[in-house]
Amino acid sequence: MEKYYFEEHEKTYQEIKRDNLEAWDQYHDPTLYNFENFMMRPFLERALEFINVTSTDSTVFEYGCGTGAGACFLANKGFTVDAIDISPTAIELAKSIALKRNLNINYTNKDLLEMTELNKEYDLILDNYCLQSLVTDGDRSKLYAIIKSGLKKSGYYIISSAMYDEQRSYGENTYYCGDTSIVYDRIISPGPYNETIMINNEWWKPKRRHLKTEALSEELKSNGFLILLQENGNIVCKKNDIR
Ligand SMILES: C[S@@+](CC[C@H](N)C(=O)[O-])C[C@H]1O[C@@H](n2cnc3c(N)ncnc32)[C@H](O)[C@@H]1O
């Protein structure tokens, strides 16, 4: 059975490769972004200043790294970076981009949700706009358990997630459920995908989770994190050990 979050991402990276582009954000808005100037960068810079982690001997795990904009940014600062992505094309591009930049990053093609735990503990775990693609409650609680398994007690989990935006318009083949904040894509039949649902005799596939600010902070708290800084979908948190 194919994971609902695989196909869209892999197809996009095949187009990025075909068009000789380097990054997800650049593909979606080349006027604003490129590999160096990725969407999360301003917040990531603020977050690093806020937590004051020095790069010497600090280790980072990034899931959903894509072609590695965030991973390269951190490796350039001296962090030791392990990074994974579910898309084989993204990892192929990430490896060649890092090689061109002379950066040593440990990239692996892997679905985070197929892991049960991380095999080491990190000073930083980074989510550079992956979270909104992991949609269902079950997948999100699994994700948070995996993060906690690999985050040092003193470590930080830094997130940028797409959020609910009342200005955003969803197309006619997309449905935003106000109760759950889940965005679904209409499909003809459940086909090979997991987690599809039938609403009013039509089939839908989960696509995004566009939570409101408060709902995301509640979700993180109830999954065992202590929020230190939040600017809507931009968050710095730690494991909450006083529970
Ligand atoms: C919006 S893109 C962001 C990519 C990259 N962080 C960047 O900013 O360029 C989300 C990424 O998450 C990856 N992804 C989605 N689900 C994943 C999973 N379960 N495990 C690993 N990677 C996943 C996608 O393949 C995609 O590269």
The ligand as an SDF file (V2000), in Angstrom:
LIG
                    3D

 27 29  0  0  0  0  0  0  0  0999 V2000
    7.5830   20.7970    1.8050 C   0  0  0  0  0  0  0  0  0  0  0  0
    8.8760   19.6440    1.4940 S   0  0  0  0  0  0  0  0  0  0  0  0
   10.2400   20.4540    2.2950 C   0  0  0  0  0  0  0  0  0  0  0  0
   11.5640   19.9150    1.8600 C   0  0  0  0  0  0  0  0  0  0  0  0
   12.8090   20.5440    2.4810 C   0  0  0  0  0  0  0  0  0  0  0  0
   12.7580   20.5040    3.9240 N   0  0  0  0  0  0  0  0  0  0  0  0
   12.9850   21.9340    2.0000 C   0  0  0  0  0  0  0  0  0  0  0  0
   12.6050   22.8590    2.7500 O   0  0  0  0  0  0  0  0  0  0  0  0
   13.4630   22.1210    0.8810 O   0  0  0  0  0  0  0  0  0  0  0  0
    8.4630   18.2900    2.6220 C   0  0  0  0  0  0  0  0  0  0  0  0
    9.4640   17.1690    2.5430 C   0  0  0  0  0  0  0  0  0  0  0  0
    9.1280   16.1340    3.4650 O   0  0  0  0  0  0  0  0  0  0  0  0
    9.4030   14.8820    2.8480 C   0  0  0  0  0  0  0  0  0  0  0  0
    8.6120   13.8620    3.5530 N   0  0  0  0  0  0  0  0  0  0  0  0
    7.2610   13.7850    3.6250 C   0  0  0  0  0  0  0  0  0  0  0  0
    6.9060   12.7470    4.3900 N   0  0  0  0  0  0  0  0  0  0  0  0
    8.0460   12.1560    4.8160 C   0  0  0  0  0  0  0  0  0  0  0  0
    8.3250   11.0210    5.6440 C   0  0  0  0  0  0  0  0  0  0  0  0
    7.3280   10.3010    6.1740 N   0  0  0  0  0  0  0  0  0  0  0  0
    9.6090   10.6980    5.8890 N   0  0  0  0  0  0  0  0  0  0  0  0
   10.6120   11.4240    5.3460 C   0  0  0  0  0  0  0  0  0  0  0  0
   10.4110   12.4890    4.5500 N   0  0  0  0  0  0  0  0  0  0  0  0
    9.1380   12.8650    4.2870 C   0  0  0  0  0  0  0  0  0  0  0  0
    9.0260   15.1020    1.3970 C   0  0  0  0  0  0  0  0  0  0  0  0
    9.5510   14.1530    0.5030 O   0  0  0  0  0  0  0  0  0  0  0  0
    9.5700   16.5010    1.1870 C   0  0  0  0  0  0  0  0  0  0  0  0
   10.9180   16.4930    0.8080 O   0  0  0  0  0  0  0  0  0  0  0  0
  1  2  1  0
  2  3  1  0
  2 10  1  0
  3  4  1  0
  4  5  1  0
  5  6  1  0
  5  7  1  0
  7  8  2  0
  7  9  1  0
 10 11  1  0
 11 12  1  0
 11 26  1  0
 12 13  1  0
 13 14  1  0
 13 24  1  0
 14 15  1  0
 14 23  1  0
 15 16  2  0
 16 17  1  0
 17 18  1  0
 17 23  2  0
 18 19  1  0
 18 20  2  0
 20 21  1  0
 21 22  2  0
 22 23  1  0
 24 25  1  0
 24 26  1  0
 26 27  1  0
M  CHG  2   2   1   9  -1
M  END
$$$$
